[in-house]
Amino acid sequence: MGAMRSNQSQDWNVPCVPAPSAEPSLAVIAAPVPGEDPPQPPVIGVFDSGFGGLTVLRSLLTRISSAHFIYLGDTARLPYGAKSQATIARYAVESARFLEQRGCQYLVIACNTATALALHEIRLAVRVPVLGVIEPGSQAVSRALQEVGGDVLVLATSATVQSHAYREACQRIGLRAFEIACPLLVPLVEEGWIDHEVTRSVLRIYLSEALAVCRPKAVLLGCTHYPLIAGAIEATLRELGSEAIVIDSAKAAAEAAESALLGVRSSAPATETEGNFECFATDSVEKFQRLGSLFLGQPIANVRLLDLGG
């Protein structure tokens, strides 16, 4: 894994492509027609405003090993949560179109904010299937609580909580969700304080406040940074007397992508080589390599600088 294609230049200027008028794409890829040439490995684009989406890529790499992945982190314009909905949609659409132009047959929006505020616009702007992280996460909670029932607590960023996207997704499948914003967790994770007393103290404060108003049976990690501290979240829940199970929305999105791609994967030749990935970032490729390796769980050999404009 981690193989990089080297026949492209370091900087990319992406032209403005008019949005197609097609209906929103669905998260499914048709299986190859029997009798055609042997199918090529699927090319899957993964987009996030920064580093967190690499936890989604990490799960994808273990579940869809036959694919080639192209990851784009829009690091020059983060955080998205501080922007307007129109600006977030514009940024996300530009990134999605770049990935489509690079040959991606399927897009995974590994950003909770972009999924919550721009998924519809993204689906209208590209002609390939698009999957966000919110619906898969909500469905994973539903499956986990199928036998025992109960409420779900969603931990997320302020922008995601303010959108109420998780609450509405849970309501559609008969679940009651309580949402809590945890704005300090992202900078702590990006500082590398995964197993640190400051992080544990912050978690105790957030979770104590949440458990004072609800008694969840499941806790959904509604930010792609949070899987790195899932162990600390579970330990803090137990310390506070909660037996709630912890659901990783990044892993749930990877499972949903795998399910959608089963037709392609099942027809791939058995001798197909292992999947690989390439990374683009819109700012500070050195930082992306250093910090991104923490999120991905393996070294990132190379990152290409991409210019998407202002």
N, C-alpha and C positions, 0 to 999 in steps of 0.2 A: 504494500500500500504506500500511498504518498508519492507515487510516480508522477512526474510533471512533464507536460508537453513543452518543448523548448523552441518551437518554430514560430512563436509569436513575439511581437515586440513588447517592451516593458510597459509602455504607456498606451492607453486606448482612449480615443475620442469617439464617443458614441453619438451618431447622428440622431436627430429627432425623427422618429418614425410615426406616421399617423396611426392612431388607434384604429384597429379594424372594427367593423360594425357588427361582428358576429356576436351571438349570445354568449353569456359567461360559460367558460369551459368547465367540465366536470372532472372530478378526480378519478379518472379511469383511463387506461390505455388499452386499445384493442389488441388482441393477440394477432401474431403474424398469420398471413394466409398460407395454408398448406401448399407445398409445391414451389414456393418462392425460394430465393437464395437464402442460405442460412442466416438467421437474424443476427444483427450486430448487438453488442451489449448496449443496454439503454444508457442514455446520457441524461443525468438528473441534475438540475440546477437547485442550489440551496442558497437562500438569501436571508440576510439579517442586517440590522443596522450596525452591528459590531461583531463581538466575539462570541456572544452567548449561543448563537445558532450552531456553533461548532459542536455543542453537546448533541444537537440533532444529527449532524453529520456523523458524529462518533457512533451513534446508534444505527444510522443508516449503513455505515461501512460494515458493521457486524451482521446486518440482516440481509443486505442486497450486495453480496460480494462480487457479483458479475458486472456491476454497473461502473460507469465512469462518472464521477461527480465533479461539478464546477461550483465552488463556493465563492460568494461575493459578500464581503463585509463593507458596508457603507460607513467606514470609520470617520471619514472627513465630516460627516453631517450628523453624527450622533451627539446627544441623545435625541431620539425621535419624540420621546414623551413630552419634551418642552415645545414642540412645534404644533401648528394648527393642523386640523384634519386635512385641509386642502394641500398643505405643504408635505405632510407625510405621504399622502396619496401620490403626489407628483414624484417624490423621491423613490417610492417603492415601485411605481410604474416604470421609471427610467431603469432601475436595476433589473426588473423583470424582463424588459425588452432586450437589455444587453444579454441576459442569459439565454433568451430565445434565439437571438442572433448568433450566439456561440454554438448553437446546435442542440440545446437542451430540448428534450421531448416531454419533460415533466418538470414542474416547479414545486418546490417545498418552501413555503414562506415560514422560515424558522425564527420569526420575530412576532411576539405576542402583540406589540403595539401596531405593527403593520397589518397583522391579521385582523385585529379588532377594528381598525379604522380605515383600512384600504383594501381589504380582500376583494370586495365587489369591483372596485376600479381596476385592480390587477387582472381579474378574470376577464373584464371587458377589453383590456389592452393587449392581450396576447392570445395566440391561437392554440396553445398547448394546455393540457390539464394543470390545474393549480390546487394545491392542498395547503391549508393553514394549520396552525397548531391548536386552535381552540376547540373545534369540534372533536378531533381525536382525543384530546384530554378529557373532555366531558363524557365521551362515550366510554373511555377507560374507567372513569369513576362509576358510571352506571353498571358496567359489568362487575366491578369489584363489590358493589353494594347490592347486587341483585338478590342475594340470599338474606342479607341482614338488614337492608334498608338504612335509613338515617340521612343526616345532612352532610354537606361537604363544605369545608373551609378552603377558600382559594387564596393563596399567597401570591401577590403580583406587584408590579410597579404601579405607581400612582396613575399613570396614563391608562393602563389596562383596567384598573379598578374603576376609574371614572367613566370608562366606556360601558361598563357593565356587560361586556360581551360574554364573559363566563357565566354570569348570573342568568342571562337570557338563554344561553345555550343549554344550561342545566335545566331551566324551567321548561324548555321544549321537550325534554325527555323525562319530565316528572320528578326532578330533583330540586331541593331547596339549597341554594348556595349562599354562604356568607363570604364576602370579599374583604380582604384587608391589605392595604398598601404597605409595602416594606421597603421604602426608598433607600435605606442605608445598606441593604444587603448587596446590591450590585457593586458599589465602590469597594466594599470589603472583599468581595470575591475577586475583583480585578486587581486588588492589592496583593492577592495571593494568600489572604488570611483565611484559609479554608478550615484549619484546625487551630483556632486562636481564641483566647478567652474573651476578647472584645466581641468577636462574632457570636460566641455563645451567649454573652450578656445581652446583646441586641436581640437575639432570637428569643431569649427568655422574656424580654419586655414585650415584643410583638405578640408572641403566642399567649402570654398571660392575659393581655388585653383581649385577644380574640376569644380565648376560652372562658372569659368572664361573661360573654354574651351568647355563646353557642357551645354545643357539645357534639362536635362532628364525629362521624364514623370514618371519614376519609379527609385527607388534606391533599389538595392538588397544587403542585408546583407550577404556577402560572407565569413563570419567567424562565427562560432558557439558561440563565446563570445559576439558578437554584439547584439543579442536579448535583453540582459540585459540593454542596453542603447538605445534601439529602440526609446523610448519616447524622449530622449535627441536629438537623430539624427533628428527625425521629427520636434521637436521644433526649432532646429538650421536651418533646411531647410526653415521653415516658416519665421524665422528671417531674412534669406538671400533672401527672395522673391521667393522661389521655392515652387510650389504646388505638387511636385513629391510625389507619394505614396511610402511607405516603405514596401518592401517585405522581409519576414523572411524565409531564406532558411532552417532553422531548422524545422519550421512548415511545409514547403512544403515537406520536406523529410518524415515527419511523415504522412502527407496526402497520399503520394505515397505509403508508406509501408502499410497503412490501405487499400488502393485500391487493392494492390497486395494480401492482406490476406483476402479479402472479402469472398472467397470460404470457408476458414477455419472458419471464424467468423460466417457466416450465418448458418453453420451446428452445431455450438456448442449448447449444451443444455441450456435452459433459466435459469436453476438454478445454472449455473457455478459460482464459487466464483470469487471475484474481483482479478484482476491481481496483481502481485508483482514484486519485483526486487531484485537482489543481485549485489554487486559491488566488483570488483577487481582493485587493483592499483599496479604498479610495484615499487613504492617508497612512503614513508611518508604517511601511512594510516591516521595518525592524521590530517595532513594538508588536505588530501582528504575529510575527514569527515567534517572539518570546512568550507573549501572553496566550496566543492561540494554541500553542503546544500544550499548555496547562488544560485548556478546555477540551482539546481533541484527545488528550491522553497519549500522544505520540509526537515526535518532532515534525515540524513543517519545514521541509527542505527549501522551499522557495515560495515567495509571494510576489505577485505582479501588481504593479501600481496602475490603477485605473482612474481616469479623469472623467467624471460624469457631469462636470460643470458645477455651478453654484446652486 
